[in-house]
Amino acid sequence: MTSRTVAPSYSTIVVALKDGQVLSGIRVSETSELLALGDNQGKIHQLAISDIEEITAQTVSTMPDGLEKRLTQQEFIDLLAFLESQQTRPDE
């Protein structure tokens, strides 16, 4: 399966840190001092903004390829419902 169009709230970013480490994932939250990045293993990385050298947007999804083939139809529907429930609505 290839990545399809990814909603901006789920787009993958690559974060290059000043120490040479490179991480990729979804921006969970961001303040003037801290970026929380969720990777495709479900881990949240708390990164100090001062430690970040560069942030680059990617065109491929963080979702592992073939995930939908490892889930039952109901599990996949439940996953989509969960992801939809995590979106922040403009009126919230």
Biopython code that builds the backbone (N, CA, C, O; Angstrom):
import numpy as np
from Bio.PDB.StructureBuilder import StructureBuilder

atoms = [
    (1, "MET", "N", (0.838, -1.172, 0.000)),
    (1, "MET", "CA", (0.000, 0.000, 0.000)),
    (1, "MET", "C", (0.884, 1.236, 0.000)),
    (1, "MET", "O", (1.886, 1.279, 0.714)),
    (2, "THR", "N", (0.538, 2.213, -0.769)),
    (2, "THR", "CA", (1.294, 3.460, -0.778)),
    (2, "THR", "C", (0.542, 4.503, 0.006)),
    (2, "THR", "O", (-0.673, 4.415, 0.181)),
    (3, "SER", "N", (1.287, 5.509, 0.486)),
    (3, "SER", "CA", (0.646, 6.578, 1.246)),
    (3, "SER", "C", (-0.256, 7.382, 0.339)),
    (3, "SER", "O", (0.079, 7.659, -0.813)),
    (4, "ARG", "N", (-1.389, 7.747, 0.865)),
    (4, "ARG", "CA", (-2.327, 8.595, 0.145)),
    (4, "ARG", "C", (-2.228, 9.992, 0.728)),
    (4, "ARG", "O", (-1.363, 10.258, 1.563)),
    (5, "THR", "N", (-3.094, 10.874, 0.303)),
    (5, "THR", "CA", (-3.090, 12.213, 0.847)),
    (5, "THR", "C", (-3.310, 12.147, 2.352)),
    (5, "THR", "O", (-4.223, 11.469, 2.824)),
    (6, "VAL", "N", (-2.481, 12.847, 3.095)),
    (6, "VAL", "CA", (-2.538, 12.822, 4.545)),
    (6, "VAL", "C", (-3.101, 14.142, 5.036)),
    (6, "VAL", "O", (-2.645, 15.206, 4.617)),
    (7, "ALA", "N", (-4.096, 14.083, 5.927)),
    (7, "ALA", "CA", (-4.657, 15.298, 6.510)),
    (7, "ALA", "C", (-3.543, 16.055, 7.219)),
    (7, "ALA", "O", (-2.694, 15.435, 7.860)),
    (8, "PRO", "N", (-3.528, 17.380, 7.118)),
    (8, "PRO", "CA", (-2.454, 18.168, 7.736)),
    (8, "PRO", "C", (-2.218, 17.853, 9.212)),
    (8, "PRO", "O", (-1.075, 17.871, 9.668)),
    (9, "SER", "N", (-3.269, 17.567, 9.956)),
    (9, "SER", "CA", (-3.096, 17.283, 11.384)),
    (9, "SER", "C", (-2.376, 15.962, 11.632)),
    (9, "SER", "O", (-1.895, 15.716, 12.738)),
    (10, "TYR", "N", (-2.299, 15.106, 10.605)),
    (10, "TYR", "CA", (-1.613, 13.825, 10.729)),
    (10, "TYR", "C", (-0.359, 13.747, 9.858)),
    (10, "TYR", "O", (0.213, 12.669, 9.698)),
    (11, "SER", "N", (0.067, 14.856, 9.305)),
    (11, "SER", "CA", (1.229, 14.805, 8.428)),
    (11, "SER", "C", (2.493, 14.529, 9.235)),
    (11, "SER", "O", (2.635, 14.974, 10.374)),
    (12, "THR", "N", (3.386, 13.799, 8.631)),
    (12, "THR", "CA", (4.637, 13.411, 9.276)),
    (12, "THR", "C", (5.664, 14.517, 9.119)),
    (12, "THR", "O", (5.798, 15.124, 8.056)),
    (13, "ILE", "N", (6.382, 14.765, 10.201)),
    (13, "ILE", "CA", (7.500, 15.700, 10.139)),
    (13, "ILE", "C", (8.772, 14.963, 10.538)),
    (13, "ILE", "O", (8.737, 13.990, 11.292)),
    (14, "VAL", "N", (9.885, 15.442, 10.021)),
    (14, "VAL", "CA", (11.195, 14.923, 10.402)),
    (14, "VAL", "C", (11.890, 16.040, 11.165)),
    (14, "VAL", "O", (11.990, 17.170, 10.687)),
    (15, "VAL", "N", (12.365, 15.707, 12.350)),
    (15, "VAL", "CA", (13.008, 16.688, 13.212)),
    (15, "VAL", "C", (14.479, 16.321, 13.344)),
    (15, "VAL", "O", (14.818, 15.249, 13.846)),
    (16, "ALA", "N", (15.356, 17.225, 12.887)),
    (16, "ALA", "CA", (16.797, 17.051, 13.036)),
    (16, "ALA", "C", (17.226, 17.834, 14.270)),
    (16, "ALA", "O", (16.993, 19.039, 14.367)),
    (17, "LEU", "N", (17.853, 17.139, 15.207)),
    (17, "LEU", "CA", (18.320, 17.791, 16.427)),
    (17, "LEU", "C", (19.767, 18.233, 16.276)),
    (17, "LEU", "O", (20.504, 17.701, 15.446)),
    (18, "LYS", "N", (20.164, 19.193, 17.070)),
    (18, "LYS", "CA", (21.520, 19.731, 16.994)),
    (18, "LYS", "C", (22.585, 18.691, 17.329)),
    (18, "LYS", "O", (23.740, 18.843, 16.931)),
    (19, "ASP", "N", (22.209, 17.625, 18.064)),
    (19, "ASP", "CA", (23.177, 16.573, 18.410)),
    (19, "ASP", "C", (23.314, 15.517, 17.311)),
    (19, "ASP", "O", (24.047, 14.542, 17.476)),
    (20, "GLY", "N", (22.596, 15.711, 16.168)),
    (20, "GLY", "CA", (22.687, 14.788, 15.047)),
    (20, "GLY", "C", (21.583, 13.750, 14.996)),
    (20, "GLY", "O", (21.433, 13.066, 13.983)),
    (21, "GLN", "N", (20.815, 13.614, 16.050)),
    (21, "GLN", "CA", (19.708, 12.660, 16.077)),
    (21, "GLN", "C", (18.595, 13.152, 15.159)),
    (21, "GLN", "O", (18.330, 14.351, 15.081)),
    (22, "VAL", "N", (17.946, 12.218, 14.466)),
    (22, "VAL", "CA", (16.830, 12.538, 13.570)),
    (22, "VAL", "C", (15.634, 11.686, 13.990)),
    (22, "VAL", "O", (15.740, 10.466, 14.113)),
    (23, "LEU", "N", (14.499, 12.342, 14.206)),
    (23, "LEU", "CA", (13.267, 11.657, 14.602)),
    (23, "LEU", "C", (12.170, 12.020, 13.622)),
    (23, "LEU", "O", (12.183, 13.107, 13.043)),
    (24, "SER", "N", (11.216, 11.114, 13.431)),
    (24, "SER", "CA", (10.068, 11.435, 12.587)),
    (24, "SER", "C", (8.804, 11.006, 13.289)),
    (24, "SER", "O", (8.798, 10.065, 14.083)),
    (25, "GLY", "N", (7.728, 11.714, 12.983)),
    (25, "GLY", "CA", (6.449, 11.393, 13.578)),
    (25, "GLY", "C", (5.447, 12.502, 13.340)),
    (25, "GLY", "O", (5.591, 13.318, 12.429)),
    (26, "ILE", "N", (4.431, 12.509, 14.179)),
    (26, "ILE", "CA", (3.348, 13.479, 14.070)),
    (26, "ILE", "C", (3.476, 14.479, 15.214)),
    (26, "ILE", "O", (3.730, 14.104, 16.359)),
    (27, "ARG", "N", (3.298, 15.748, 14.888)),
    (27, "ARG", "CA", (3.339, 16.807, 15.900)),
    (27, "ARG", "C", (2.111, 16.640, 16.799)),
    (27, "ARG", "O", (0.979, 16.837, 16.356)),
    (28, "VAL", "N", (2.341, 16.278, 18.056)),
    (28, "VAL", "CA", (1.260, 16.076, 19.012)),
    (28, "VAL", "C", (0.877, 17.407, 19.645)),
    (28, "VAL", "O", (-0.304, 17.731, 19.765)),
    (29, "SER", "N", (1.886, 18.174, 20.048)),
    (29, "SER", "CA", (1.662, 19.503, 20.598)),
    (29, "SER", "C", (2.952, 20.298, 20.474)),
    (29, "SER", "O", (4.031, 19.745, 20.259)),
    (30, "GLU", "N", (2.811, 21.614, 20.616)),
    (30, "GLU", "CA", (3.990, 22.467, 20.526)),
    (30, "GLU", "C", (3.744, 23.750, 21.296)),
    (30, "GLU", "O", (2.681, 24.364, 21.195)),
    (31, "THR", "N", (4.755, 24.145, 22.073)),
    (31, "THR", "CA", (4.740, 25.426, 22.766)),
    (31, "THR", "C", (5.979, 26.187, 22.311)),
    (31, "THR", "O", (6.716, 25.709, 21.449)),
    (32, "SER", "N", (6.211, 27.344, 22.870)),
    (32, "SER", "CA", (7.407, 28.110, 22.502)),
    (32, "SER", "C", (8.681, 27.433, 22.997)),
    (32, "SER", "O", (9.776, 27.777, 22.552)),
    (33, "GLU", "N", (8.547, 26.465, 23.922)),
    (33, "GLU", "CA", (9.720, 25.816, 24.495)),
    (33, "GLU", "C", (9.824, 24.318, 24.207)),
    (33, "GLU", "O", (10.906, 23.743, 24.330)),
    (34, "LEU", "N", (8.707, 23.676, 23.824)),
    (34, "LEU", "CA", (8.699, 22.217, 23.737)),
    (34, "LEU", "C", (7.858, 21.722, 22.566)),
    (34, "LEU", "O", (6.774, 22.240, 22.300)),
    (35, "LEU", "N", (8.377, 20.705, 21.868)),
    (35, "LEU", "CA", (7.645, 20.025, 20.804)),
    (35, "LEU", "C", (7.442, 18.578, 21.240)),
    (35, "LEU", "O", (8.403, 17.889, 21.582)),
    (36, "ALA", "N", (6.196, 18.119, 21.229)),
    (36, "ALA", "CA", (5.891, 16.714, 21.508)),
    (36, "ALA", "C", (5.655, 16.034, 20.171)),
    (36, "ALA", "O", (4.779, 16.437, 19.406)),
    (37, "LEU", "N", (6.440, 15.000, 19.893)),
    (37, "LEU", "CA", (6.399, 14.293, 18.619)),
    (37, "LEU", "C", (6.012, 12.837, 18.874)),
    (37, "LEU", "O", (6.679, 12.143, 19.641)),
    (38, "GLY", "N", (4.927, 12.369, 18.227)),
    (38, "GLY", "CA", (4.501, 10.983, 18.359)),
    (38, "GLY", "C", (5.032, 10.159, 17.205)),
    (38, "GLY", "O", (4.784, 10.485, 16.044)),
    (39, "ASP", "N", (5.768, 9.081, 17.511)),
    (39, "ASP", "CA", (6.327, 8.252, 16.435)),
    (39, "ASP", "C", (5.394, 7.101, 16.076)),
    (39, "ASP", "O", (4.338, 6.934, 16.686)),
    (40, "ASN", "N", (5.788, 6.314, 15.088)),
    (40, "ASN", "CA", (4.908, 5.232, 14.612)),
    (40, "ASN", "C", (4.913, 4.009, 15.529)),
    (40, "ASN", "O", (4.261, 3.010, 15.226)),
    (41, "GLN", "N", (5.628, 4.076, 16.625)),
    (41, "GLN", "CA", (5.605, 3.016, 17.626)),
    (41, "GLN", "C", (4.739, 3.405, 18.819)),
    (41, "GLN", "O", (4.618, 2.650, 19.784)),
    (42, "GLY", "N", (4.133, 4.602, 18.741)),
    (42, "GLY", "CA", (3.264, 5.081, 19.812)),
    (42, "GLY", "C", (4.000, 5.814, 20.918)),
    (42, "GLY", "O", (3.393, 6.159, 21.932)),
    (43, "LYS", "N", (5.286, 6.058, 20.750)),
    (43, "LYS", "CA", (6.076, 6.754, 21.763)),
    (43, "LYS", "C", (6.003, 8.257, 21.523)),
    (43, "LYS", "O", (6.042, 8.714, 20.381)),
    (44, "ILE", "N", (5.898, 9.022, 22.607)),
    (44, "ILE", "CA", (5.904, 10.483, 22.532)),
    (44, "ILE", "C", (7.290, 10.972, 22.934)),
    (44, "ILE", "O", (7.788, 10.634, 24.008)),
    (45, "HIS", "N", (7.908, 11.766, 22.069)),
    (45, "HIS", "CA", (9.220, 12.357, 22.336)),
    (45, "HIS", "C", (9.012, 13.821, 22.692)),
    (45, "HIS", "O", (8.430, 14.575, 21.911)),
    (46, "GLN", "N", (9.485, 14.228, 23.870)),
    (46, "GLN", "CA", (9.418, 15.627, 24.300)),
    (46, "GLN", "C", (10.743, 16.276, 23.908)),
    (46, "GLN", "O", (11.790, 15.932, 24.457)),
    (47, "LEU", "N", (10.701, 17.210, 22.964)),
    (47, "LEU", "CA", (11.915, 17.831, 22.432)),
    (47, "LEU", "C", (11.940, 19.319, 22.764)),
    (47, "LEU", "O", (10.969, 20.036, 22.521)),
    (48, "ALA", "N", (13.049, 19.769, 23.315)),
    (48, "ALA", "CA", (13.210, 21.198, 23.583)),
    (48, "ALA", "C", (13.383, 21.913, 22.243)),
    (48, "ALA", "O", (14.184, 21.491, 21.408)),
    (49, "ILE", "N", (12.641, 22.980, 22.044)),
    (49, "ILE", "CA", (12.743, 23.758, 20.796)),
    (49, "ILE", "C", (14.182, 24.209, 20.575)),
    (49, "ILE", "O", (14.650, 24.246, 19.437)),
    (50, "SER", "N", (14.885, 24.552, 21.646)),
    (50, "SER", "CA", (16.278, 25.017, 21.541)),
    (50, "SER", "C", (17.224, 23.931, 21.036)),
    (50, "SER", "O", (18.320, 24.240, 20.569)),
    (51, "ASP", "N", (16.809, 22.638, 21.124)),
    (51, "ASP", "CA", (17.639, 21.525, 20.649)),
    (51, "ASP", "C", (17.377, 21.169, 19.188)),
    (51, "ASP", "O", (18.088, 20.343, 18.615)),
    (52, "ILE", "N", (16.360, 21.789, 18.579)),
    (52, "ILE", "CA", (15.968, 21.453, 17.211)),
    (52, "ILE", "C", (16.735, 22.306, 16.212)),
    (52, "ILE", "O", (16.777, 23.533, 16.308)),
    (53, "GLU", "N", (17.344, 21.613, 15.245)),
    (53, "GLU", "CA", (18.062, 22.311, 14.181)),
    (53, "GLU", "C", (17.147, 22.590, 12.998)),
    (53, "GLU", "O", (17.185, 23.676, 12.420)),
    (54, "GLU", "N", (16.310, 21.591, 12.634)),
    (54, "GLU", "CA", (15.453, 21.739, 11.455)),
    (54, "GLU", "C", (14.231, 20.827, 11.561)),
    (54, "GLU", "O", (14.311, 19.719, 12.091)),
    (55, "ILE", "N", (13.103, 21.313, 11.046)),
    (55, "ILE", "CA", (11.883, 20.513, 10.945)),
    (55, "ILE", "C", (11.471, 20.500, 9.482)),
    (55, "ILE", "O", (11.354, 21.552, 8.854)),
    (56, "THR", "N", (11.251, 19.300, 8.938)),
    (56, "THR", "CA", (10.871, 19.148, 7.542)),
    (56, "THR", "C", (9.582, 18.343, 7.443)),
    (56, "THR", "O", (9.453, 17.298, 8.081)),
    (57, "ALA", "N", (8.630, 18.819, 6.650)),
    (57, "ALA", "CA", (7.383, 18.083, 6.424)),
    (57, "ALA", "C", (7.630, 16.970, 5.411)),
    (57, "ALA", "O", (8.381, 17.150, 4.452)),
    (58, "GLN", "N", (6.997, 15.818, 5.628)),
    (58, "GLN", "CA", (7.118, 14.681, 4.725)),
    (58, "GLN", "C", (5.788, 14.437, 4.015)),
    (58, "GLN", "O", (4.732, 14.854, 4.488)),
    (59, "THR", "N", (5.859, 13.759, 2.881)),
    (59, "THR", "CA", (4.650, 13.474, 2.115)),
    (59, "THR", "C", (4.112, 12.070, 2.373)),
    (59, "THR", "O", (3.034, 11.719, 1.891)),
    (60, "VAL", "N", (4.861, 11.265, 3.133)),
    (60, "VAL", "CA", (4.401, 9.904, 3.428)),
    (60, "VAL", "C", (3.843, 9.843, 4.845)),
    (60, "VAL", "O", (4.211, 10.649, 5.700)),
    (61, "SER", "N", (2.973, 8.905, 5.083)),
    (61, "SER", "CA", (2.324, 8.745, 6.370)),
    (61, "SER", "C", (3.236, 8.056, 7.372)),
    (61, "SER", "O", (4.094, 7.255, 7.002)),
    (62, "THR", "N", (3.040, 8.379, 8.649)),
    (62, "THR", "CA", (3.736, 7.686, 9.738)),
    (62, "THR", "C", (3.121, 6.324, 9.984)),
    (62, "THR", "O", (3.761, 5.442, 10.556)),
    (63, "MET", "N", (1.884, 6.150, 9.557)),
    (63, "MET", "CA", (1.182, 4.877, 9.745)),
    (63, "MET", "C", (1.968, 3.771, 9.027)),
    (63, "MET", "O", (2.278, 3.910, 7.843)),
    (64, "PRO", "N", (2.290, 2.688, 9.719)),
    (64, "PRO", "CA", (3.059, 1.610, 9.086)),
    (64, "PRO", "C", (2.339, 1.039, 7.857)),
    (64, "PRO", "O", (1.126, 0.835, 7.880)),
    (65, "ASP", "N", (3.101, 0.784, 6.787)),
    (65, "ASP", "CA", (2.526, 0.176, 5.581)),
    (65, "ASP", "C", (1.933, -1.185, 5.914)),
    (65, "ASP", "O", (2.507, -1.953, 6.685)),
    (66, "GLY", "N", (0.794, -1.470, 5.333)),
    (66, "GLY", "CA", (0.159, -2.767, 5.497)),
    (66, "GLY", "C", (-0.588, -2.932, 6.808)),
    (66, "GLY", "O", (-1.051, -4.030, 7.115)),
    (67, "LEU", "N", (-0.716, -1.856, 7.598)),
    (67, "LEU", "CA", (-1.399, -1.965, 8.882)),
    (67, "LEU", "C", (-2.812, -2.489, 8.716)),
    (67, "LEU", "O", (-3.273, -3.315, 9.504)),
    (68, "GLU", "N", (-3.500, -2.006, 7.686)),
    (68, "GLU", "CA", (-4.893, -2.408, 7.489)),
    (68, "GLU", "C", (-5.036, -3.903, 7.211)),
    (68, "GLU", "O", (-6.111, -4.467, 7.414)),
    (69, "LYS", "N", (-3.965, -4.551, 6.748)),
    (69, "LYS", "CA", (-4.017, -5.990, 6.462)),
    (69, "LYS", "C", (-3.843, -6.828, 7.729)),
    (69, "LYS", "O", (-4.186, -8.011, 7.750)),
    (70, "ARG", "N", (-3.310, -6.210, 8.783)),
    (70, "ARG", "CA", (-3.089, -6.928, 10.040)),
    (70, "ARG", "C", (-4.268, -6.795, 10.999)),
    (70, "ARG", "O", (-4.288, -7.431, 12.052)),
    (71, "LEU", "N", (-5.240, -5.976, 10.640)),
    (71, "LEU", "CA", (-6.395, -5.747, 11.500)),
    (71, "LEU", "C", (-7.644, -6.370, 10.893)),
    (71, "LEU", "O", (-7.768, -6.486, 9.674)),
    (72, "THR", "N", (-8.559, -6.764, 11.756)),
    (72, "THR", "CA", (-9.859, -7.199, 11.246)),
    (72, "THR", "C", (-10.593, -5.953, 10.759)),
    (72, "THR", "O", (-10.185, -4.830, 11.054)),
    (73, "GLN", "N", (-11.664, -6.154, 10.021)),
    (73, "GLN", "CA", (-12.434, -5.018, 9.533)),
    (73, "GLN", "C", (-12.937, -4.166, 10.700)),
    (73, "GLN", "O", (-12.899, -2.938, 10.629)),
    (74, "GLN", "N", (-13.408, -4.806, 11.769)),
    (74, "GLN", "CA", (-13.917, -4.051, 12.924)),
    (74, "GLN", "C", (-12.794, -3.297, 13.630)),
    (74, "GLN", "O", (-12.986, -2.158, 14.056)),
    (75, "GLU", "N", (-11.622, -3.923, 13.757)),
    (75, "GLU", "CA", (-10.490, -3.236, 14.389)),
    (75, "GLU", "C", (-10.083, -2.006, 13.586)),
    (75, "GLU", "O", (-9.753, -0.968, 14.160)),
    (76, "PHE", "N", (-10.106, -2.123, 12.248)),
    (76, "PHE", "CA", (-9.746, -0.995, 11.393)),
    (76, "PHE", "C", (-10.773, 0.128, 11.538)),
    (76, "PHE", "O", (-10.398, 1.297, 11.624)),
    (77, "ILE", "N", (-12.051, -0.211, 11.567)),
    (77, "ILE", "CA", (-13.115, 0.783, 11.768)),
    (77, "ILE", "C", (-12.937, 1.461, 13.127)),
    (77, "ILE", "O", (-13.079, 2.678, 13.238)),
    (78, "ASP", "N", (-12.628, 0.674, 14.157)),
    (78, "ASP", "CA", (-12.412, 1.230, 15.492)),
    (78, "ASP", "C", (-11.204, 2.167, 15.508)),
    (78, "ASP", "O", (-11.243, 3.214, 16.155)),
    (79, "LEU", "N", (-10.138, 1.802, 14.805)),
    (79, "LEU", "CA", (-8.951, 2.650, 14.723)),
    (79, "LEU", "C", (-9.289, 3.989, 14.073)),
    (79, "LEU", "O", (-8.902, 5.043, 14.577)),
    (80, "LEU", "N", (-10.005, 3.947, 12.965)),
    (80, "LEU", "CA", (-10.384, 5.186, 12.284)),
    (80, "LEU", "C", (-11.275, 6.055, 13.175)),
    (80, "LEU", "O", (-11.119, 7.276, 13.213)),
    (81, "ALA", "N", (-12.202, 5.426, 13.887)),
    (81, "ALA", "CA", (-13.075, 6.177, 14.797)),
    (81, "ALA", "C", (-12.252, 6.826, 15.908)),
    (81, "ALA", "O", (-12.496, 7.974, 16.279)),
    (82, "PHE", "N", (-11.279, 6.090, 16.432)),
    (82, "PHE", "CA", (-10.420, 6.639, 17.478)),
    (82, "PHE", "C", (-9.621, 7.831, 16.953)),
    (82, "PHE", "O", (-9.573, 8.877, 17.600)),
    (83, "LEU", "N", (-9.001, 7.681, 15.796)),
    (83, "LEU", "CA", (-8.209, 8.779, 15.228)),
    (83, "LEU", "C", (-9.073, 10.008, 14.984)),
    (83, "LEU", "O", (-8.656, 11.133, 15.259)),
    (84, "GLU", "N", (-10.263, 9.792, 14.473)),
    (84, "GLU", "CA", (-11.182, 10.904, 14.243)),
    (84, "GLU", "C", (-11.529, 11.598, 15.553)),
    (84, "GLU", "O", (-11.652, 12.822, 15.592)),
    (85, "SER", "N", (-11.687, 10.832, 16.622)),
    (85, "SER", "CA", (-12.051, 11.416, 17.916)),
    (85, "SER", "C", (-10.919, 12.245, 18.518)),
    (85, "SER", "O", (-11.156, 13.058, 19.412)),
    (86, "GLN", "N", (-9.689, 12.046, 18.034)),
    (86, "GLN", "CA", (-8.539, 12.766, 18.586)),
    (86, "GLN", "C", (-8.338, 14.142, 17.954)),
    (86, "GLN", "O", (-7.540, 14.938, 18.451)),
    (87, "GLN", "N", (-9.040, 14.426, 16.882)),
    (87, "GLN", "CA", (-8.886, 15.719, 16.222)),
    (87, "GLN", "C", (-9.443, 16.827, 17.091)),
    (87, "GLN", "O", (-10.479, 16.669, 17.736)),
    (88, "THR", "N", (-8.740, 17.957, 17.102)),
    (88, "THR", "CA", (-9.236, 19.135, 17.803)),
    (88, "THR", "C", (-10.113, 19.911, 16.843)),
    (88, "THR", "O", (-9.696, 20.256, 15.738)),
    (89, "ARG", "N", (-11.303, 20.174, 17.268)),
    (89, "ARG", "CA", (-12.253, 20.913, 16.446)),
    (89, "ARG", "C", (-12.033, 22.412, 16.654)),
    (89, "ARG", "O", (-11.679, 22.827, 17.758)),
    (90, "PRO", "N", (-12.234, 23.237, 15.614)),
    (90, "PRO", "CA", (-12.044, 24.690, 15.749)),
    (90, "PRO", "C", (-12.883, 25.314, 16.845)),
    (90, "PRO", "O", (-12.477, 26.323, 17.422)),
    (91, "ASP", "N", (-14.040, 24.746, 17.152)),
    (91, "ASP", "CA", (-14.912, 25.320, 18.164)),
    (91, "ASP", "C", (-14.588, 24.858, 19.580)),
    (91, "ASP", "O", (-15.269, 25.248, 20.528)),
    (92, "GLU", "N", (-13.549, 24.027, 19.735)),
    (92, "GLU", "CA", (-13.191, 23.542, 21.063)),
    (92, "GLU", "C", (-12.141, 24.427, 21.708)),
    (92, "GLU", "O", (-11.720, 24.165, 22.835)),
]
sb = StructureBuilder()
sb.init_structure("model")
sb.init_model(0)
sb.init_chain("A")
sb.init_seg("    ")
for serial, (resi, resn, name, xyz) in enumerate(atoms, 1):
    if name == "N":
        sb.init_residue(resn, " ", resi, " ")
    sb.init_atom(name, np.array(xyz, "f"), 0.0, 1.0, " ", f" {name:<3s}", serial, name[0])
structure = sb.get_structure()
